Amino acid sequence: MEVVRSTWEKLVLDESKDVFVLFHDPKDKHSIDALHPMKELAEHCAGVKDMMIAQIDVTQNEVDRVDISHLPAFKLYPKGK
């Protein structure tokens, strides 16, 4: 699922789900290489109701309280936290 700044809190910070996020730049080769495995992971986890696999284009979306030092970057937002 593609997340944007306006949906960040609702989707990623939803404490009822584990959310695994790929932070990427669509023009960066390493970020592009990470998209296919993330798509496969999302398909594999599609039936898990309390888990979401997401991605956000950091060149178009800046979110508060997230510090990314390199791309691609991955972060798990566990439910209940």
C-alpha positions in Angstrom: 0.0 0.0 0.0 1.3 3.4 -0.9 1.2 5.8 2.0 1.4 9.6 1.6 1.8 12.3 4.2 -2.0 12.9 4.6 -2.6 9.1 5.3 0.5 8.5 7.4 -1.0 8.8 10.9 -4.2 6.9 10.0 -2.5 4.0 8.2 1.0 3.6 9.7 0.4 4.8 13.3 -2.7 2.5 13.6 -1.9 0.7 16.9 -4.2 -2.2 16.0 -1.8 -3.4 13.3 1.9 -4.2 12.7 3.0 -2.0 9.9 6.2 -2.6 7.9 7.2 0.4 5.9 9.7 0.8 3.0 10.9 4.4 2.7 12.1 4.9 -0.8 13.1 7.3 -3.6 11.6 6.1 -7.0 14.7 7.3 -8.8 17.2 5.5 -6.6 18.4 2.1 -8.0 18.5 0.5 -4.6 15.1 1.7 -3.7 13.7 0.4 -7.0 15.4 -3.0 -6.3 13.6 -3.1 -3.0 10.1 -2.6 -4.5 9.7 -6.1 -5.9 10.5 -8.0 -2.7 8.2 -5.7 -0.8 5.4 -6.4 -3.3 5.9 -10.1 -2.8 5.9 -9.7 1.0 2.6 -7.7 0.8 1.1 -10.5 -1.3 2.3 -13.1 1.1 0.8 -11.2 4.1 -2.4 -10.2 2.4 -4.5 -12.5 4.6 -3.1 -11.3 7.9 -5.7 -8.8 9.2 -3.5 -7.2 11.8 -0.5 -6.5 9.5 0.1 -4.1 6.7 3.0 -3.8 4.3 3.4 -0.2 3.1 5.8 2.1 1.2 6.3 5.8 1.1 8.1 8.0 -1.5 10.2 10.2 0.7 10.9 12.6 -2.2 7.2 13.6 -2.2 6.2 13.0 1.4 7.8 14.2 4.6 6.4 12.9 7.8 7.0 14.1 11.4 9.2 12.2 13.8 10.9 10.0 11.2 14.6 10.3 10.6 15.9 8.4 7.6 19.7 8.4 7.0 19.8 6.2 3.9 17.6 4.8 1.2 16.0 2.4 1.0 15.1 2.2 4.6 12.7 -0.2 6.4 10.9 0.3 9.7 8.5 -1.8 11.6 5.7 0.0 13.6 4.5 -2.7 15.9 0.8 -2.8 17.0 0.1 -1.5 20.5 3.1 0.9 20.5 
